Amino acid sequence: MKLKIRNSKSKKCKKTGFRTRQKTAGGRKVNKRHRARHGSI
């Protein structure tokens, strides 16, 4: 889900689930950090 223009409405619409985050390199990093801090998610 790549949007070139990111206005506040589309920011709100941005999906934030675990699977969605796993789809990008940055998101995987977030999940990894999450796992490190809180054991498993």
N, C-alpha and C positions, 0 to 999 in steps of 0.2 A: 504494500500500500504506500506508494510514493506520491506525494502531492507536492508540486512545485511551489504553489502559493499556500502559505500556512496562515490563514486568518484565525481569529479566536474561535469561530464556530467549528472550523475543521480541527482545531486543536482539541476541542471537546469531543469530537466524533472519533478521534484517534483511539484505536483499540489498544487495551493495555493488559490483555490476558497473558498467561504464561506462554502459551503456544505462539501467540503473536510475537512476543519478545524473542522467542527462540529462532525466529525466521531471519533475524538480522544479526550481524556480528556484534554490534553495540548492545543489542538486547540480550544476547547470550552472556555478555560480560555482566550485565545487570543481574541476570539470574544467578550467575556464578557467585557474584558478590552477596546476593541475597542468601544463597545456600551457605556460604562461608560464615555469614553473621548469625544466621538463625538455625543452624543445623540443616535439615532438609526443609524445603519450602512449606 
